[in-house]
Amino acid sequence: MNSPVLAQVAPRYLAGGGDPRWVTAPLQNAFRWQLAHTPVSPGVRLTRRDRQAELLLSPDPDDHWWTLHHTGTSTEQAWTMRFGARTPAEIVAAATDALTTGPTDSTADPMRVLEHAGWRHAVLDHQISSPDGFVTVSRHPLGAMHIEVTAHDGPWTSKPSARPAWRAYFSDHTPPHLAAAVLTGMVSSDPLLRDEKSMVPFLRYSVRIARERVPAHQAEHSLWDRIDRLNAHGTGTPLPPQLPGGVLPRRTH
């Protein structure tokens, strides 16, 4: 029997949710976040050992799916990041990775990530849109940020209409390096791996799918390679380059 294969999907912000383990497994296995188990509940709550940060995965398609919250400290304000159900897990993981590994630069304005990638300001100065028009990022004066992602709701037509794909919200006081990490994950040209048959139809109308397929077992290995890399970082060992490949989808929305 042939091994299942996965499609390489771009742009990555329209690839669909993917495998939530891309977010949760490193937090548990590399950074020892504690799992709070609630019997007969589909939700997952992971708490950092100092109890000041937690990640909630709550499968409610009518609300935010992911919530990353920090309670604040004597020197740091509390903040919250929320992501909709169809946010690619790899993009959510950019935030959790940045939280656990710390800032790699002194980025003051995350919007510069979009500007450097060729995204352009919309009618309003505080908004930047993707070249394909599917994404609008708004940054508010006090630091809060909204991300709106849409897709075509049908096959290619002369006047396709937009349909909401997912939204994200970052509260005031969200560390700039976390927002920058998410935006960097969005603008990356690297495709994400998905089970094409399980993708929501309206997302397939707006993405590019490469002809070359990737064996599912290779994607599974990439997840554990990622955990090994983050484990190495936690012990002070420099991170090696990330291996190509993506994640084995277990949830598609």
ChimeraX commands (.cxc) that place a marker at each C-alpha (Angstrom):
marker #1 position 0.00,0.00,0.00 radius 0.5
marker #1 position 1.33,3.44,-0.93 radius 0.5
marker #1 position 2.13,5.85,1.89 radius 0.5
marker #1 position -0.29,8.79,2.21 radius 0.5
marker #1 position 1.01,11.98,0.67 radius 0.5
marker #1 position 0.53,15.64,1.52 radius 0.5
marker #1 position 0.23,18.68,-0.69 radius 0.5
marker #1 position 2.48,21.74,-0.50 radius 0.5
marker #1 position 0.11,24.69,-0.09 radius 0.5
marker #1 position 0.78,28.41,-0.48 radius 0.5
marker #1 position 0.18,31.08,0.61 radius 0.5
marker #1 position 0.59,29.60,4.03 radius 0.5
marker #1 position -2.02,31.81,5.71 radius 0.5
marker #1 position -4.71,30.06,3.63 radius 0.5
marker #1 position -3.52,26.50,4.25 radius 0.5
marker #1 position -6.04,25.79,7.03 radius 0.5
marker #1 position -5.53,24.78,10.64 radius 0.5
marker #1 position -3.25,21.77,10.30 radius 0.5
marker #1 position -1.95,19.74,13.23 radius 0.5
marker #1 position -2.29,21.43,16.66 radius 0.5
marker #1 position 0.62,19.31,17.92 radius 0.5
marker #1 position 2.90,21.67,16.00 radius 0.5
marker #1 position 2.05,24.12,18.82 radius 0.5
marker #1 position 1.36,21.91,21.83 radius 0.5
marker #1 position 3.98,19.15,21.53 radius 0.5
marker #1 position 7.04,21.43,21.83 radius 0.5
marker #1 position 5.52,23.24,24.81 radius 0.5
marker #1 position 5.07,19.92,26.61 radius 0.5
marker #1 position 8.14,18.04,25.44 radius 0.5
marker #1 position 10.74,20.79,25.04 radius 0.5
marker #1 position 9.66,23.44,27.54 radius 0.5
marker #1 position 7.79,21.31,30.11 radius 0.5
marker #1 position 4.54,23.26,30.13 radius 0.5
marker #1 position 2.01,21.42,32.26 radius 0.5
marker #1 position -1.18,19.98,30.85 radius 0.5
marker #1 position -4.32,20.77,32.82 radius 0.5
marker #1 position -6.66,17.92,32.02 radius 0.5
marker #1 position -10.40,18.50,32.22 radius 0.5
marker #1 position -12.38,15.25,31.93 radius 0.5
marker #1 position -14.93,15.03,29.08 radius 0.5
marker #1 position -13.71,18.33,27.65 radius 0.5
marker #1 position -12.38,18.85,24.11 radius 0.5
marker #1 position -10.29,21.79,25.30 radius 0.5
marker #1 position -6.57,21.69,26.07 radius 0.5
marker #1 position -4.90,24.00,28.59 radius 0.5
marker #1 position -1.13,24.18,28.92 radius 0.5
marker #1 position 0.46,26.26,31.67 radius 0.5
marker #1 position 4.04,27.44,31.92 radius 0.5
marker #1 position 5.85,26.31,35.04 radius 0.5
marker #1 position 5.86,29.82,36.55 radius 0.5
marker #1 position 2.07,29.97,36.08 radius 0.5
marker #1 position 2.35,33.35,34.37 radius 0.5
marker #1 position 1.58,32.13,30.84 radius 0.5
marker #1 position -0.95,29.68,29.50 radius 0.5
marker #1 position -2.19,28.38,26.18 radius 0.5
marker #1 position -5.81,27.39,25.72 radius 0.5
marker #1 position -6.96,25.35,22.73 radius 0.5
marker #1 position -10.75,25.53,22.75 radius 0.5
marker #1 position -12.46,23.97,19.70 radius 0.5
marker #1 position -15.28,26.47,19.27 radius 0.5
marker #1 position -15.70,27.30,15.56 radius 0.5
marker #1 position -17.78,30.37,16.47 radius 0.5
marker #1 position -15.05,31.91,18.61 radius 0.5
marker #1 position -11.27,32.11,18.82 radius 0.5
marker #1 position -9.73,28.65,18.75 radius 0.5
marker #1 position -6.35,29.47,20.29 radius 0.5
marker #1 position -5.69,31.84,23.23 radius 0.5
marker #1 position -2.20,32.63,24.51 radius 0.5
marker #1 position -2.30,34.68,27.70 radius 0.5
marker #1 position 0.28,36.19,30.03 radius 0.5
marker #1 position -0.79,37.38,33.46 radius 0.5
marker #1 position 1.92,40.03,33.69 radius 0.5
marker #1 position 4.59,40.65,36.30 radius 0.5
marker #1 position 5.77,43.56,38.41 radius 0.5
marker #1 position 7.60,44.88,35.35 radius 0.5
marker #1 position 5.40,43.56,32.50 radius 0.5
marker #1 position 1.78,44.27,31.62 radius 0.5
marker #1 position -0.65,41.40,31.03 radius 0.5
marker #1 position -1.42,40.59,27.40 radius 0.5
marker #1 position -3.43,38.15,25.27 radius 0.5
marker #1 position -3.17,36.75,21.73 radius 0.5
marker #1 position -6.18,35.03,20.13 radius 0.5
marker #1 position -6.37,33.10,16.85 radius 0.5
marker #1 position -9.33,31.76,14.89 radius 0.5
marker #1 position -9.96,28.10,14.08 radius 0.5
marker #1 position -8.45,28.15,10.59 radius 0.5
marker #1 position -5.23,29.87,11.64 radius 0.5
marker #1 position -2.42,27.55,10.52 radius 0.5
marker #1 position -0.90,25.88,13.56 radius 0.5
marker #1 position 2.53,26.77,12.22 radius 0.5
marker #1 position 1.66,30.48,12.50 radius 0.5
marker #1 position 0.37,30.09,16.07 radius 0.5
marker #1 position 3.55,28.17,16.87 radius 0.5
marker #1 position 5.61,31.17,15.77 radius 0.5
marker #1 position 4.17,33.03,18.76 radius 0.5
marker #1 position 4.68,30.22,21.28 radius 0.5
marker #1 position 8.23,29.63,20.03 radius 0.5
marker #1 position 9.05,33.33,20.39 radius 0.5
marker #1 position 7.59,33.35,23.90 radius 0.5
marker #1 position 9.64,30.38,25.05 radius 0.5
marker #1 position 12.93,31.16,23.29 radius 0.5
marker #1 position 12.88,34.93,23.79 radius 0.5
marker #1 position 13.46,37.81,21.35 radius 0.5
marker #1 position 16.14,37.41,18.69 radius 0.5
marker #1 position 16.28,41.11,17.79 radius 0.5
marker #1 position 15.04,44.49,18.96 radius 0.5
marker #1 position 12.14,44.85,16.53 radius 0.5
marker #1 position 10.21,47.90,17.69 radius 0.5
marker #1 position 7.45,47.87,15.07 radius 0.5
marker #1 position 6.20,44.45,13.89 radius 0.5
marker #1 position 4.57,46.11,10.87 radius 0.5
marker #1 position 8.02,46.56,9.38 radius 0.5
marker #1 position 8.04,42.80,8.81 radius 0.5
marker #1 position 5.17,43.28,6.37 radius 0.5
marker #1 position 6.71,46.34,4.74 radius 0.5
marker #1 position 9.98,44.51,4.13 radius 0.5
marker #1 position 8.00,41.66,2.52 radius 0.5
marker #1 position 6.42,44.05,0.03 radius 0.5
marker #1 position 3.03,44.40,1.70 radius 0.5
marker #1 position 1.53,47.84,1.26 radius 0.5
marker #1 position -0.38,50.30,3.42 radius 0.5
marker #1 position -4.10,50.35,2.72 radius 0.5
marker #1 position -6.27,53.48,2.73 radius 0.5
marker #1 position -5.58,53.94,6.42 radius 0.5
marker #1 position -2.00,54.44,7.57 radius 0.5
marker #1 position -2.34,51.91,10.38 radius 0.5
marker #1 position -3.39,49.11,7.98 radius 0.5
marker #1 position -1.22,46.98,5.70 radius 0.5
marker #1 position -2.57,44.52,3.12 radius 0.5
marker #1 position -1.04,41.50,1.42 radius 0.5
marker #1 position -0.32,41.77,-2.32 radius 0.5
marker #1 position -3.12,39.29,-3.08 radius 0.5
marker #1 position -5.60,41.30,-1.02 radius 0.5
marker #1 position -6.52,38.36,1.23 radius 0.5
marker #1 position -4.94,39.72,4.43 radius 0.5
marker #1 position -5.31,43.02,6.26 radius 0.5
marker #1 position -3.28,43.76,9.39 radius 0.5
marker #1 position -4.30,46.71,11.55 radius 0.5
marker #1 position -2.14,48.10,14.34 radius 0.5
marker #1 position -3.77,50.47,16.79 radius 0.5
marker #1 position -2.11,53.41,18.59 radius 0.5
marker #1 position -1.78,51.63,21.93 radius 0.5
marker #1 position -0.29,48.51,20.33 radius 0.5
marker #1 position -3.26,46.20,19.82 radius 0.5
marker #1 position -3.32,44.39,16.48 radius 0.5
marker #1 position -6.02,42.78,14.35 radius 0.5
marker #1 position -5.45,40.34,11.49 radius 0.5
marker #1 position -8.25,39.63,9.02 radius 0.5
marker #1 position -7.79,36.83,6.47 radius 0.5
marker #1 position -10.30,36.14,3.71 radius 0.5
marker #1 position -10.51,33.79,0.72 radius 0.5
marker #1 position -12.62,33.45,-2.40 radius 0.5
marker #1 position -15.89,31.69,-1.72 radius 0.5
marker #1 position -16.06,29.79,-5.00 radius 0.5
marker #1 position -14.20,28.78,-8.15 radius 0.5
marker #1 position -12.46,31.41,-10.21 radius 0.5
marker #1 position -15.05,33.81,-11.57 radius 0.5
marker #1 position -15.01,37.32,-12.96 radius 0.5
marker #1 position -16.10,38.76,-9.61 radius 0.5
marker #1 position -15.28,36.36,-6.76 radius 0.5
marker #1 position -16.53,37.45,-3.37 radius 0.5
marker #1 position -14.50,37.30,-0.18 radius 0.5
marker #1 position -15.30,34.91,2.64 radius 0.5
marker #1 position -13.74,35.14,6.14 radius 0.5
marker #1 position -11.04,32.52,6.67 radius 0.5
marker #1 position -9.70,33.44,10.13 radius 0.5
marker #1 position -9.03,36.34,12.43 radius 0.5
marker #1 position -6.46,37.06,15.11 radius 0.5
marker #1 position -6.28,39.67,17.83 radius 0.5
marker #1 position -3.29,40.77,19.91 radius 0.5
marker #1 position -4.07,42.96,22.91 radius 0.5
marker #1 position -2.23,46.07,24.05 radius 0.5
marker #1 position 1.15,45.26,25.61 radius 0.5
marker #1 position 1.67,42.10,23.53 radius 0.5
marker #1 position 5.48,41.89,23.22 radius 0.5
marker #1 position 6.51,43.20,19.78 radius 0.5
marker #1 position 8.74,40.21,19.12 radius 0.5
marker #1 position 5.74,37.86,19.44 radius 0.5
marker #1 position 3.69,39.86,16.94 radius 0.5
marker #1 position 6.72,40.09,14.65 radius 0.5
marker #1 position 7.18,36.31,14.83 radius 0.5
marker #1 position 3.57,35.72,13.76 radius 0.5
marker #1 position 3.83,38.17,10.88 radius 0.5
marker #1 position 7.13,36.62,9.79 radius 0.5
marker #1 position 5.39,33.25,9.69 radius 0.5
marker #1 position 2.62,34.72,7.56 radius 0.5
marker #1 position 4.84,36.36,4.95 radius 0.5
marker #1 position 7.14,33.36,4.57 radius 0.5
marker #1 position 7.08,31.92,1.05 radius 0.5
marker #1 position 7.61,28.38,2.36 radius 0.5
marker #1 position 4.52,26.23,1.67 radius 0.5
marker #1 position 2.75,24.26,4.37 radius 0.5
marker #1 position 1.89,20.58,4.11 radius 0.5
marker #1 position -1.75,19.61,4.15 radius 0.5
marker #1 position -4.04,16.75,3.23 radius 0.5
marker #1 position -5.58,18.29,0.13 radius 0.5
marker #1 position -8.71,16.15,0.31 radius 0.5
marker #1 position -9.44,17.35,3.82 radius 0.5
marker #1 position -9.04,21.06,3.11 radius 0.5
marker #1 position -12.15,23.19,3.33 radius 0.5
marker #1 position -13.26,23.69,-0.30 radius 0.5
marker #1 position -13.33,27.48,-0.28 radius 0.5
marker #1 position -9.69,27.61,0.82 radius 0.5
marker #1 position -8.63,25.45,-2.11 radius 0.5
marker #1 position -9.99,28.08,-4.52 radius 0.5
marker #1 position -7.49,30.67,-3.28 radius 0.5
marker #1 position -4.24,28.72,-2.86 radius 0.5
marker #1 position -1.47,27.34,-5.04 radius 0.5
marker #1 position -0.76,23.63,-4.69 radius 0.5
marker #1 position 2.56,22.30,-5.94 radius 0.5
marker #1 position 2.56,19.19,-8.08 radius 0.5
marker #1 position 5.21,17.49,-5.96 radius 0.5
marker #1 position 3.77,15.64,-2.97 radius 0.5
marker #1 position 5.47,14.84,0.33 radius 0.5
marker #1 position 5.05,11.50,2.15 radius 0.5
marker #1 position 3.06,11.89,5.35 radius 0.5
marker #1 position 5.69,10.04,7.39 radius 0.5
marker #1 position 8.26,12.66,6.39 radius 0.5
marker #1 position 5.99,15.39,7.75 radius 0.5
marker #1 position 5.55,13.45,10.98 radius 0.5
marker #1 position 9.31,13.22,11.36 radius 0.5
marker #1 position 9.56,16.97,10.87 radius 0.5
marker #1 position 7.41,17.52,13.95 radius 0.5
marker #1 position 9.78,15.53,16.15 radius 0.5
marker #1 position 12.82,17.09,14.50 radius 0.5
marker #1 position 11.32,20.43,15.51 radius 0.5
marker #1 position 10.92,19.29,19.11 radius 0.5
marker #1 position 14.53,18.06,19.16 radius 0.5
marker #1 position 15.72,21.45,17.90 radius 0.5
marker #1 position 13.80,23.29,20.59 radius 0.5
marker #1 position 15.05,20.86,23.22 radius 0.5
marker #1 position 18.59,21.66,22.11 radius 0.5
marker #1 position 17.86,25.36,22.43 radius 0.5
marker #1 position 16.54,24.82,25.96 radius 0.5
marker #1 position 19.83,23.24,26.98 radius 0.5
marker #1 position 21.86,26.09,25.54 radius 0.5
marker #1 position 22.84,24.30,22.33 radius 0.5
marker #1 position 22.60,26.51,19.22 radius 0.5
marker #1 position 19.65,25.73,16.97 radius 0.5
marker #1 position 20.61,23.97,13.74 radius 0.5
marker #1 position 18.79,24.92,10.53 radius 0.5
marker #1 position 15.22,23.60,10.48 radius 0.5
marker #1 position 14.72,20.65,8.22 radius 0.5
marker #1 position 12.33,21.05,5.29 radius 0.5
marker #1 position 8.87,19.64,5.52 radius 0.5
marker #1 position 5.77,20.43,7.48 radius 0.5
marker #1 position 3.28,18.84,9.76 radius 0.5
marker #1 position 0.98,15.89,9.49 radius 0.5
marker #1 position -2.53,17.35,9.53 radius 0.5
marker #1 position -4.91,15.95,12.12 radius 0.5
marker #1 position -7.42,18.84,12.10 radius 0.5
marker #1 position -8.62,20.67,9.02 radius 0.5
marker #1 position -11.01,23.62,9.19 radius 0.5
marker link #1:1,2 radius 0.2
marker link #1:2,3 radius 0.2
marker link #1:3,4 radius 0.2
marker link #1:4,5 radius 0.2
marker link #1:5,6 radius 0.2
marker link #1:6,7 radius 0.2
marker link #1:7,8 radius 0.2
marker link #1:8,9 radius 0.2
marker link #1:9,10 radius 0.2
marker link #1:10,11 radius 0.2
marker link #1:11,12 radius 0.2
marker link #1:12,13 radius 0.2
marker link #1:13,14 radius 0.2
marker link #1:14,15 radius 0.2
marker link #1:15,16 radius 0.2
marker link #1:16,17 radius 0.2
marker link #1:17,18 radius 0.2
marker link #1:18,19 radius 0.2
marker link #1:19,20 radius 0.2
marker link #1:20,21 radius 0.2
marker link #1:21,22 radius 0.2
marker link #1:22,23 radius 0.2
marker link #1:23,24 radius 0.2
marker link #1:24,25 radius 0.2
marker link #1:25,26 radius 0.2
marker link #1:26,27 radius 0.2
marker link #1:27,28 radius 0.2
marker link #1:28,29 radius 0.2
marker link #1:29,30 radius 0.2
marker link #1:30,31 radius 0.2
marker link #1:31,32 radius 0.2
marker link #1:32,33 radius 0.2
marker link #1:33,34 radius 0.2
marker link #1:34,35 radius 0.2
marker link #1:35,36 radius 0.2
marker link #1:36,37 radius 0.2
marker link #1:37,38 radius 0.2
marker link #1:38,39 radius 0.2
marker link #1:39,40 radius 0.2
marker link #1:40,41 radius 0.2
marker link #1:41,42 radius 0.2
marker link #1:42,43 radius 0.2
marker link #1:43,44 radius 0.2
marker link #1:44,45 radius 0.2
marker link #1:45,46 radius 0.2
marker link #1:46,47 radius 0.2
marker link #1:47,48 radius 0.2
marker link #1:48,49 radius 0.2
marker link #1:49,50 radius 0.2
marker link #1:50,51 radius 0.2
marker link #1:51,52 radius 0.2
marker link #1:52,53 radius 0.2
marker link #1:53,54 radius 0.2
marker link #1:54,55 radius 0.2
marker link #1:55,56 radius 0.2
marker link #1:56,57 radius 0.2
marker link #1:57,58 radius 0.2
marker link #1:58,59 radius 0.2
marker link #1:59,60 radius 0.2
marker link #1:60,61 radius 0.2
marker link #1:61,62 radius 0.2
marker link #1:62,63 radius 0.2
marker link #1:63,64 radius 0.2
marker link #1:64,65 radius 0.2
marker link #1:65,66 radius 0.2
marker link #1:66,67 radius 0.2
marker link #1:67,68 radius 0.2
marker link #1:68,69 radius 0.2
marker link #1:69,70 radius 0.2
marker link #1:70,71 radius 0.2
marker link #1:71,72 radius 0.2
marker link #1:72,73 radius 0.2
marker link #1:73,74 radius 0.2
marker link #1:74,75 radius 0.2
marker link #1:75,76 radius 0.2
marker link #1:76,77 radius 0.2
marker link #1:77,78 radius 0.2
marker link #1:78,79 radius 0.2
marker link #1:79,80 radius 0.2
marker link #1:80,81 radius 0.2
marker link #1:81,82 radius 0.2
marker link #1:82,83 radius 0.2
marker link #1:83,84 radius 0.2
marker link #1:84,85 radius 0.2
marker link #1:85,86 radius 0.2
marker link #1:86,87 radius 0.2
marker link #1:87,88 radius 0.2
marker link #1:88,89 radius 0.2
marker link #1:89,90 radius 0.2
marker link #1:90,91 radius 0.2
marker link #1:91,92 radius 0.2
marker link #1:92,93 radius 0.2
marker link #1:93,94 radius 0.2
marker link #1:94,95 radius 0.2
marker link #1:95,96 radius 0.2
marker link #1:96,97 radius 0.2
marker link #1:97,98 radius 0.2
marker link #1:98,99 radius 0.2
marker link #1:99,100 radius 0.2
marker link #1:100,101 radius 0.2
marker link #1:101,102 radius 0.2
marker link #1:102,103 radius 0.2
marker link #1:103,104 radius 0.2
marker link #1:104,105 radius 0.2
marker link #1:105,106 radius 0.2
marker link #1:106,107 radius 0.2
marker link #1:107,108 radius 0.2
marker link #1:108,109 radius 0.2
marker link #1:109,110 radius 0.2
marker link #1:110,111 radius 0.2
marker link #1:111,112 radius 0.2
marker link #1:112,113 radius 0.2
marker link #1:113,114 radius 0.2
marker link #1:114,115 radius 0.2
marker link #1:115,116 radius 0.2
marker link #1:116,117 radius 0.2
marker link #1:117,118 radius 0.2
marker link #1:118,119 radius 0.2
marker link #1:119,120 radius 0.2
marker link #1:120,121 radius 0.2
marker link #1:121,122 radius 0.2
marker link #1:122,123 radius 0.2
marker link #1:123,124 radius 0.2
marker link #1:124,125 radius 0.2
marker link #1:125,126 radius 0.2
marker link #1:126,127 radius 0.2
marker link #1:127,128 radius 0.2
marker link #1:128,129 radius 0.2
marker link #1:129,130 radius 0.2
marker link #1:130,131 radius 0.2
marker link #1:131,132 radius 0.2
marker link #1:132,133 radius 0.2
marker link #1:133,134 radius 0.2
marker link #1:134,135 radius 0.2
marker link #1:135,136 radius 0.2
marker link #1:136,137 radius 0.2
marker link #1:137,138 radius 0.2
marker link #1:138,139 radius 0.2
marker link #1:139,140 radius 0.2
marker link #1:140,141 radius 0.2
marker link #1:141,142 radius 0.2
marker link #1:142,143 radius 0.2
marker link #1:143,144 radius 0.2
marker link #1:144,145 radius 0.2
marker link #1:145,146 radius 0.2
marker link #1:146,147 radius 0.2
marker link #1:147,148 radius 0.2
marker link #1:148,149 radius 0.2
marker link #1:149,150 radius 0.2
marker link #1:150,151 radius 0.2
marker link #1:151,152 radius 0.2
marker link #1:152,153 radius 0.2
marker link #1:153,154 radius 0.2
marker link #1:154,155 radius 0.2
marker link #1:155,156 radius 0.2
marker link #1:156,157 radius 0.2
marker link #1:157,158 radius 0.2
marker link #1:158,159 radius 0.2
marker link #1:159,160 radius 0.2
marker link #1:160,161 radius 0.2
marker link #1:161,162 radius 0.2
marker link #1:162,163 radius 0.2
marker link #1:163,164 radius 0.2
marker link #1:164,165 radius 0.2
marker link #1:165,166 radius 0.2
marker link #1:166,167 radius 0.2
marker link #1:167,168 radius 0.2
marker link #1:168,169 radius 0.2
marker link #1:169,170 radius 0.2
marker link #1:170,171 radius 0.2
marker link #1:171,172 radius 0.2
marker link #1:172,173 radius 0.2
marker link #1:173,174 radius 0.2
marker link #1:174,175 radius 0.2
marker link #1:175,176 radius 0.2
marker link #1:176,177 radius 0.2
marker link #1:177,178 radius 0.2
marker link #1:178,179 radius 0.2
marker link #1:179,180 radius 0.2
marker link #1:180,181 radius 0.2
marker link #1:181,182 radius 0.2
marker link #1:182,183 radius 0.2
marker link #1:183,184 radius 0.2
marker link #1:184,185 radius 0.2
marker link #1:185,186 radius 0.2
marker link #1:186,187 radius 0.2
marker link #1:187,188 radius 0.2
marker link #1:188,189 radius 0.2
marker link #1:189,190 radius 0.2
marker link #1:190,191 radius 0.2
marker link #1:191,192 radius 0.2
marker link #1:192,193 radius 0.2
marker link #1:193,194 radius 0.2
marker link #1:194,195 radius 0.2
marker link #1:195,196 radius 0.2
marker link #1:196,197 radius 0.2
marker link #1:197,198 radius 0.2
marker link #1:198,199 radius 0.2
marker link #1:199,200 radius 0.2
marker link #1:200,201 radius 0.2
marker link #1:201,202 radius 0.2
marker link #1:202,203 radius 0.2
marker link #1:203,204 radius 0.2
marker link #1:204,205 radius 0.2
marker link #1:205,206 radius 0.2
marker link #1:206,207 radius 0.2
marker link #1:207,208 radius 0.2
marker link #1:208,209 radius 0.2
marker link #1:209,210 radius 0.2
marker link #1:210,211 radius 0.2
marker link #1:211,212 radius 0.2
marker link #1:212,213 radius 0.2
marker link #1:213,214 radius 0.2
marker link #1:214,215 radius 0.2
marker link #1:215,216 radius 0.2
marker link #1:216,217 radius 0.2
marker link #1:217,218 radius 0.2
marker link #1:218,219 radius 0.2
marker link #1:219,220 radius 0.2
marker link #1:220,221 radius 0.2
marker link #1:221,222 radius 0.2
marker link #1:222,223 radius 0.2
marker link #1:223,224 radius 0.2
marker link #1:224,225 radius 0.2
marker link #1:225,226 radius 0.2
marker link #1:226,227 radius 0.2
marker link #1:227,228 radius 0.2
marker link #1:228,229 radius 0.2
marker link #1:229,230 radius 0.2
marker link #1:230,231 radius 0.2
marker link #1:231,232 radius 0.2
marker link #1:232,233 radius 0.2
marker link #1:233,234 radius 0.2
marker link #1:234,235 radius 0.2
marker link #1:235,236 radius 0.2
marker link #1:236,237 radius 0.2
marker link #1:237,238 radius 0.2
marker link #1:238,239 radius 0.2
marker link #1:239,240 radius 0.2
marker link #1:240,241 radius 0.2
marker link #1:241,242 radius 0.2
marker link #1:242,243 radius 0.2
marker link #1:243,244 radius 0.2
marker link #1:244,245 radius 0.2
marker link #1:245,246 radius 0.2
marker link #1:246,247 radius 0.2
marker link #1:247,248 radius 0.2
marker link #1:248,249 radius 0.2
marker link #1:249,250 radius 0.2
marker link #1:250,251 radius 0.2
marker link #1:251,252 radius 0.2
marker link #1:252,253 radius 0.2
view
